Amino acid sequence: MLRSFLAACIAASLVLLCPLNLRAQSGPWAHSSPQLKGEALVRDADGGDLREMRLIVQGGGDVNWQLSPTGLTPLMAAASADHLEVVQFLIEHGADPSMRDSNGFPALERAQRYGANDVVRYLERL
């Protein structure tokens, strides 16, 4: 019964609607555009959604994506929102802390401006 249900979901391209979490196995982000992945990474970094970020990166999301026209990266968004675990995840996956937004601010300065002290201490040690 379960196998036929899963097969029907996959065959109908309704993996995201299945009650079981198949996203990690099926890689829904693997077929999404770079822009969609990048925008989702920035949004999820700001919201602290590390679980979804893992899936996006697993699907080929660029941790150094810059949102147009602000130049905001996932690292900058996470740093500004004081999401230390997300910042660490992004750094471990190749995020560049020296990148700057359209106003010239890197993630460290954004964290300082928003009072994200734990993130500031972490980024200062890099």
N, C-alpha and C positions, 0 to 999 in steps of 0.2 A: 504494500500500500504506500509506504513512505517513498520507496524508490520510484514508483510510477508518478507520485505527486511531484517529486523533485525533477524527474525527467520532463514532466509537462511544464513546469516552471522554466526550466532551462530552454526547452524547445520553443517556448513562447516568448523568450527573452524577458521574462518577468522575475528575474532573480531577486531584484530589490523588493519585490512584493511578497516573496516567500516568507513565512513566519520564522524560519531558521535563518541564522546569520550566515549566509553563504558568500558575502561580499569578499572576504579575504581569499577564499578559494577561487572565486570567479574573476576577481580583479576588475571590478566595474570601472575603475579609474583608468585602466590600461587603454581604454578606447575613447577616453574623453580628450578634448582638445587641450593643448598646453595652457591656453588662457583660462579655461574652466578650472583646471587643476590648480593653477597659480592663484586665482581669485578665491577658490575654496580654501587653499592653504592659509592665505592671509586672514580670511574670515574665521577659520577654525583656530588659528594661532591667537587671534584677538579674544576668542571665546574660551580658549583653554581646552579645546576638544582634541586631546592627544590621541585618542582612539581613532578618530576619523583621519587625523593627520598621518598616522602610521599607514592607513590604507591608501591614502593619496600618494605618499612617497613610494610605497610598494608598487603602485600603479604607474610610477614614472614622474610624479610631480617634482618640479624644480624648487628646491628649498631657497633658492636665490631669486625667485620670481619677483619682479617689481611691478606693482600696481600702477597703472597709468591713470591720471597724470601726476599722482602724489609721490611716486617712487617708493612707496611703502613696501617692505618685504615682510615675509612671515616672521622673521626674527625681530624686526622693529615692532611689529604688532604685538608679539608675545612679550617683548621687553617692556613696552609701554603699559601693558595690562598686568604686569608683575606675575607672569606665569613662568616661574623658574623651571619647572619640569619640561615645559614646551621649549624654552630657550635651550636647555641642555640637549634635548632631542635634536633640535635643529642644528646646533653646533656639531654634534656627533655625526650628523648626516651631511656635513659639508657647508652649512650656512656661513657666509662671509660677514663677520662682524664689522668690517671696514666699509661696507657699502653704505651709501648715504641716500637719504630721501631727497625730494625736490627742493627742500629748504636747506640742504647741506648737513643734516643731522644723521649720525650713525645710531645704531641701536643703543649703545651705551649712553649717549647724550639724551636720547628719548626716555630711557629708563630713569635717568637723573631728573629730568623735567617732570616726570609723573610720580616721583617718589617711590620707585620700585627698588628699594634698597637691597634686597637679596639678589636681584638680577644685576644690579650695579656691581656688587661685590664679586659676583661670578664673572661678569664680563671684564672687570678690571684685572682679573687673574689670567686672562687669556694672553 
